[in-house]
Amino acid sequence: MVVLSDLLILCGRVYPRGSDMQKIKSLMTRQEEFRELREQPSDPQAEQELINSIEQVYFSTDSFDIVRYELEKLPPVLNLQELEEYRDKLKQQQAAVSKKVADLILEKQPAYVKELERVTSLQTGLQLAAVICTNGRRHLNIAKEGFTQASLGLLANQRKRQLLIGLLKSLRTIKTLQRTDVRLSEMLEEEDYPGAIQLCLECQKAASTFKHYSCISELNSKLQDTLEQIEEQLDVALSKICKNFDINHYTKVQQAYRLLGKTQTAMDQLHMHFTQAIHNTVFQVVLGYVELCAGNTDTKFQKLQYKDLCTHVTPDSYIPCLADLCKALWEVMLSYYRTMEWHEKHDNEDTTSASEGSNMMGTEETNFDRGYIKKKLEHGLTRIWQDVQLKVKTYLLGTDLSIFKYDDFIFVLDIISRLMQVGEEFCGSKSEVLQDSIRKQSVNYFKNYHRTRLDELRMFLENETWELCPVKSNFSILQLHEFKFMEQSRSPSVSPSKQPSSTSSKTVTLFEQYCSGGNPFEIQANHKDEETEDVLASNGYESDEQEKSAYQEYDSDSDVPEELKRDYVDEQTGDAPVKSVSRETLKSRKKSDYSLNKVNAPILTNTTLNVIRLVGKYMQMMNILKPIAFDVIHFMSQLFDYYLYAIYTFFGRNDSLESTGLGLSSSRLRTTLNRIQESLIDMEVSADPTATLTAAEERKEKVPSPHLSHLVVLTSGDTLYGLAERVVATESLVFLAEQFEFLQPHLDAVMPAVKKPFLQQFYSQTVSTASELRKPIYWIVAGKAIDYEQMLLLMANVKWDVKEIMSQHNIYVDALLKEFEQFNMRLNEVSKKVRIPLPVSNILWEHCIRLANRTIVEGYANVKKCSNEGRALMQLDFQQFLMKLEKLTDIRPIPDKEFVETYIKAYYLTENDMERWIKEHREYSTKQLINLVNVCLGSHINKKARQKLLSAVDDIDRPKR
């Protein structure tokens, strides 16, 4: 165990001393002994078992007393043999351990030799170091003896000099620091915030360098107070940005905050200032008007909440206050817009400069701040616009808008519409708050306004004498004051290809337009259209020359006016008539075309003009406030519906019309009239007190049916039964329908997509039926203008059972033609008062000719006896009538010509052909068909055949019953 302990000391690299060398030599002697033990033959397994049998206590610490341990183990009674056996066992264990140790030592021998060599080398190095130290001490003693005290004194003085120079420099710096507050005050007065902060930070840095001086601690505290004062003034300067943005001022403020490292804090403060600026601005504007109108300096208004203060605005000052309110809010939003522009511009510059630098950490921090500011500004757009909407909404709710006149209400809507346009350009979001508020008030206002206008329209219609309102030939609704807005904002009806080239460029926003100066709400105050309307003609002609030229004769092709050529085209279909237009025809048209004796100006009345003006006002509201477009268009359709229904009621209602079977009123027209009567017309004379509340509400939405003025006479034959009034009324309706068709693209552009089917239905089922009213209205004139009953009496006196073919027509033909000549003359007389357009004259002539032909057939059906020669006389009479009639009118082909000719030719049919003819021609009445069977065919068919034909007629008539 001792040998193992010595070996461990050597392996631990303990530096050898004298006693250690002796141990090393004894160990070398023992090494020889170990080698001898190792060379002895042994059984490794047996030796390992011996080592394992050693008690564990023998491997404990060095303080363990082995002898005492073994003695204590001896039994009280000793046995020599057991002791010897135990001693031998211990010797064997000792030998096994010694042999094991020897083996281990021999294995480590190379390392031991190498370590021994290193120890020897280390001993040599230590001896060399001792020599060097001895020499160094000797030289130090020599140097000490060579220097004098005077030399050391010089060095000490030089050191003091350097210290004093540094002290003087420090004192000068401290003196400068003491005077810094004066310069800081000057820089703050000059609003040089970056310079002041830079100076203050440098002073703080310098003060920290000299903090070991007692005077600096007070200065450092003073500088900190100054810096806080600068931050307060900087915050005040930042708040000024909210109302009047100045690039240089804002640049200084941002540079100052960047030096402080508080760019994010500055952005938070800026948004707080904008919110406060909105509140203070609107409050001060409204307060100013309230105090001005109150006429005293009472301070009670200043203590009111903004919501309560808005209720004190008088109606007279409401609109100017609203305009100034929007102007002030525009300035706030414009400042925010320019603030965002400033940051976008400087962010790009910072990005460019950062890409050229190499400070990665500083760039990352700058990018983080830039991202925070960008998100904050983008979020602030919506927040500020919401604040603006709420303030304006509160102002709008403070006064009932129903007290304003229409023009003032439109002016309010125009201001709000411009404000909503500003908001949409400001943050790209819709103005839900304002839209909901103004839409509710607008719909309520407009319902009441529309109801009043409908009552006025009924009053105008009942007092209308249907005289022509003289307007110029170039009259257009765009010339009216109410439609000026369509010229200012281009109508959607203009195709993109016709737009000026300048409009194809990028649209300039209000912020871009007024960024450098001005205010979009200043236009509202000054945009009163002072232009006068020049649409009326003094006497129906635009000049004396036009009046003279309207009556001139056209003797050559070159004299034929272009408008005559244009009028000869069918205005209903747009197609040219079947008959070609020859020179003679055009010359003859000067006698029968009743549109040449007046300038080709539109035919309309004062009531028509009022309706058109109402439509213009309605469209103004719709154009300003598009969310209520459907309500406005619905009310516009009611104006047209009521006007159409009134014209029909005054001039076209006749129960006997439908009995003619001529289809004068189309099913579409009848459906339209029934719809108008059910939805718009109040047919009850007085309110029923027992009616339900719902019925009363429904009646509020309806208008009583109008009544024709007693001044309008429709029973005089001299005036063709009020033809002039009928023409003015009917053609004014057609003109109104044309104006609605002209406005359709504009209405379609603003109508919501979900409501467009209503607009399409209105145009297809109502507007397009206006021209269809011509037939029933002019049919009444045609039915009375010619004495058809007298013609039937004359035809009844004619003898049709003649035995020879006649060469002279009957007198009733001359009488009928004379009636048509008088009708033509009376048309000429009426045309001197009112221009009769070509479609109107065509319809009148068509109706008269159609009635005359049907009267002829009815007269032939009244014949009791007729011979073949009598049938030839009928043909002669009708051909004479046609020949003379074609000289009076240009209508081709003659209406119902085939109706008469087919009836006459049916006299010559056989029994079998007649039965088929009866089944194919259902346009004839039962009386007319029976007359054919009894009178014309009775002479050459038997009774049975006649009964068969009469049964066929009865079969045709049965479904009509």
Disulfide bonds with the S-S distance in Angstrom:
none
